[in-house]
């Protein structure tokens, strides 16, 4: 089933503000990447106007081709060794109190990019000691040795998104597996890290499958969850199965909190880094 017309609650306007222009100019000048623009995030205008952004490291070409994602798939360039320093300076220039860092998947690298991740977080901390950090990471094939490299830099939160329910994972994600993502979160929790995850709805999942996913996350002690509407970023991506109503999102939040989550960010335009500074 393909739906083309968006309901009114999903219609947004991109504001033209000085803050928006400042961030955009800084990103272009330093050859940085954001998932805001690469992922066509519907909250980009709101977040950039507020002076926040989610930065994407390790380039803008991913080795995986997930059906929901608009990031380019292909053979990535070698990591930029100067990227950690440039990103740390950009965060300082923007005077961010909380920074969200994510990355493409780098299955081409022996360490999956873990050491570049660690260098980036350490560089940000060195130049911005008062800035809190959320690291939104790939699964690193659930390898404990690689996850430890990132965890040892002590970001305040490490996120890894389930993206969808177990039944739909093979259709929605490339290479990633539902149980492997759970294992990734479980390892991080065992390392003493506060974890967070997110899913999209509107891909054909049932209400019970969403609740089962909540239970699966709680079973590995992940107690922060984001739930948002899947929006088709381009014609080559999966179509929207249905638009979930704001009332249904409110119910997800109510049930999630009742089940034991400490934070449930649930709404049509919610994305994994939306209101991230409040998840601490």
C-alpha positions in Angstrom: 0.0 0.0 0.0 1.4 3.4 -1.0 0.3 6.7 0.5 1.3 9.9 -1.2 -0.5 12.7 0.6 0.8 13.7 4.0 -1.7 14.6 6.8 -1.7 18.2 8.1 0.2 17.2 11.3 3.3 16.4 9.2 3.4 19.6 7.2 6.3 21.8 8.1 8.0 25.0 6.9 11.7 25.5 6.8 12.5 28.7 8.7 15.0 31.1 7.4 16.9 32.5 10.4 20.3 33.8 11.2 21.0 30.7 13.4 20.1 28.4 10.5 22.4 30.2 8.1 25.3 30.2 10.6 25.2 26.5 11.1 24.8 25.8 7.4 27.7 28.1 6.4 29.9 26.5 9.1 29.2 23.0 7.9 30.0 23.9 4.3 33.1 25.8 5.2 34.6 22.9 7.3 33.4 20.2 4.9 31.4 18.6 7.7 28.3 16.4 7.3 25.1 16.3 9.2 22.4 13.6 9.3 20.0 16.5 9.4 20.5 17.2 5.7 21.7 13.8 4.5 18.7 12.1 6.2 16.3 14.9 5.2 15.2 15.2 8.8 11.8 17.0 9.2 13.1 18.8 12.3 16.1 20.3 10.6 14.7 23.8 10.5 13.6 23.7 14.2 16.9 22.3 15.5 19.1 24.5 13.4 17.1 27.6 14.2 17.7 26.7 17.9 21.4 26.4 17.3 21.8 22.6 17.4 22.7 19.9 14.9 23.5 16.2 14.7 26.9 15.8 13.1 27.8 12.8 11.0 31.4 11.6 10.9 33.4 9.2 8.7 32.2 10.8 5.5 28.8 10.8 3.9 28.9 7.5 2.0 27.7 4.4 3.8 28.7 0.8 3.2 25.1 -0.4 3.8 22.0 0.4 1.8 19.1 0.3 4.3 15.8 0.8 2.5 14.6 3.6 4.8 17.7 5.8 4.6 18.6 8.5 2.2 22.4 8.5 2.8 24.4 7.6 -0.2 25.6 3.9 -0.4 28.9 3.0 -2.0 32.6 2.8 -1.5 33.6 5.5 1.1 36.7 7.6 1.0 39.4 7.1 3.7 38.5 8.8 7.0 39.7 12.4 7.3 42.3 12.3 10.2 41.6 16.0 10.8 37.8 15.6 11.1 37.9 15.2 14.9 39.7 18.6 15.3 37.4 20.3 12.8 34.3 19.0 14.4 35.5 20.0 17.9 36.2 23.5 16.7 32.8 23.7 15.0 31.0 22.7 18.2 33.0 25.3 20.1 32.1 28.0 17.5 28.4 27.1 17.9 28.8 27.1 21.7 26.7 23.9 21.9 25.8 22.6 25.4 24.9 19.1 24.0 26.3 17.5 20.8 24.9 14.5 19.0 27.4 12.6 16.9 26.5 9.9 14.5 28.2 8.2 11.5 27.7 6.1 8.4 28.5 2.4 8.6 32.1 1.7 7.7 32.2 -2.1 7.2 35.2 -1.4 4.9 37.4 -0.5 7.9 39.0 -3.3 10.1 37.7 -1.5 13.2 34.5 -0.3 11.7 35.6 3.3 12.4 35.7 2.7 16.2 39.1 4.4 16.7 38.0 7.4 14.7 34.9 7.6 16.8 37.0 7.6 20.0 39.4 10.3 18.6 36.4 12.4 17.7 34.8 12.2 21.2 38.0 12.8 23.0 38.8 15.8 20.8 35.4 17.3 21.4 35.8 16.8 25.2 39.2 18.3 25.2 38.1 21.5 23.5 34.6 21.6 24.9 34.8 20.2 28.5 31.3 21.5 29.4 29.6 20.0 26.4 27.7 16.8 26.9 27.8 14.2 24.2 25.4 11.6 22.7 27.1 9.1 20.4 24.6 7.5 17.9 26.6 4.5 16.7 26.4 1.7 14.2 26.2 -1.9 15.6 29.9 -2.6 15.1 28.8 -6.2 14.4 28.2 -6.4 18.2 31.9 -6.8 18.7 32.7 -6.0 22.4 36.3 -5.0 21.6 35.1 -2.3 19.2 32.3 -1.1 21.4 34.7 -0.8 24.3 36.9 1.6 22.3 33.9 4.0 22.0 32.6 3.4 25.5 35.9 4.1 27.1 35.6 7.8 26.0 32.6 8.1 28.3 30.0 10.0 26.3 26.9 10.7 28.4 24.7 8.5 26.2 25.4 6.0 23.5 22.5 5.4 21.2 21.9 2.6 18.7 18.6 2.4 16.8 16.6 -0.7 16.3 14.9 1.2 13.5 11.9 -1.2 13.2 10.3 -4.3 14.7 11.8 -7.7 14.4 9.6 -9.0 11.6 10.3 -6.0 9.3 14.0 -5.8 10.0 15.1 -7.9 6.9 13.0 -5.7 4.6 14.1 -2.3 6.2 17.7 -2.7 7.2 20.8 -4.1 5.2 23.0 -6.5 7.1 21.8 -5.3 10.5 19.9 -7.8 12.5 17.3 -7.3 15.3 19.1 -9.5 17.8 22.5 -8.2 16.9 21.3 -4.6 17.7 19.9 -5.9 21.0 23.3 -7.5 21.7 25.0 -4.2 20.9 22.9 -2.4 23.5 23.3 -5.1 26.0 27.1 -5.0 25.8 27.1 -1.2 26.2 24.9 -1.5 29.3 27.3 -4.1 30.7 30.0 -1.6 30.2 28.1 0.9 32.4 26.9 3.1 29.6 23.5 4.8 29.5 21.8 3.6 26.3 19.1 4.8 24.1 17.3 3.4 21.0 14.7 4.5 18.4 12.2 3.0 16.0 10.1 4.2 13.1 6.5 3.4 12.7 4.2 3.5 9.7 6.2 0.7 7.9 3.5 -2.0 8.4 4.2 -3.0 12.0 1.4 -4.0 14.3 0.7 -2.3 17.7 1.7 -5.5 19.5 5.0 -5.6 17.6 5.8 -2.1 18.8 5.1 -3.2 22.4 7.2 -6.4 21.9 10.1 -4.2 20.7 9.7 -2.0 23.8 9.9 -5.2 25.9 13.0 -6.4 24.0 14.8 -3.1 24.7 13.9 -3.2 28.4 15.3 -6.7 28.6 18.7 -5.3 27.8 18.2 -2.4 30.2 17.7 0.3 27.5 15.3 2.8 29.1 15.3 5.7 26.6 13.3 5.3 23.4 12.3 7.5 20.5 9.3 6.7 18.3 8.6 8.6 15.1 6.8 8.4 11.8 8.7 6.9 8.9 8.8 9.4 6.0 9.9 8.3 2.5 13.0 10.4 1.8 13.1 9.5 -2.0 11.4 7.4 -4.6 14.0 4.6 -4.2 13.2 4.2 -0.5 10.4 2.1 1.0 6.9 3.7 0.7 5.0 4.8 3.7 2.5 2.0 4.7 0.4 4.4 6.9 0.5 7.7 8.8 0.3 7.1 12.5 -2.0 9.6 14.3 -0.8 11.9 17.0 -3.2 10.1 19.4 -1.5 6.8 18.7 1.9 8.3 19.4 0.6 9.6 22.7 -0.5 6.0 23.5 3.0 4.7 22.7 4.4 7.2 25.2 1.9 6.3 27.9 2.5 2.5 27.5 6.3 2.9 27.3 6.4 4.9 30.5 4.1 2.3 32.1 6.4 -0.5 31.0 9.4 1.1 32.7 11.1 3.5 30.2 12.5 6.6 31.9 12.1 8.6 28.7 9.7 8.1 25.8 10.0 10.7 23.0 7.0 9.8 20.8 5.5 11.9 18.0 5.0 12.1 14.3 8.1 14.3 13.7 10.3 12.7 16.4 13.7 11.4 15.3 16.4 9.8 17.4 18.2 13.0 18.1 15.1 15.2 18.6 15.2 16.9 22.0 18.4 14.8 22.7 19.6 17.3 25.3 16.6 16.5 27.5 17.4 12.8 27.5 20.2 13.2 30.0 
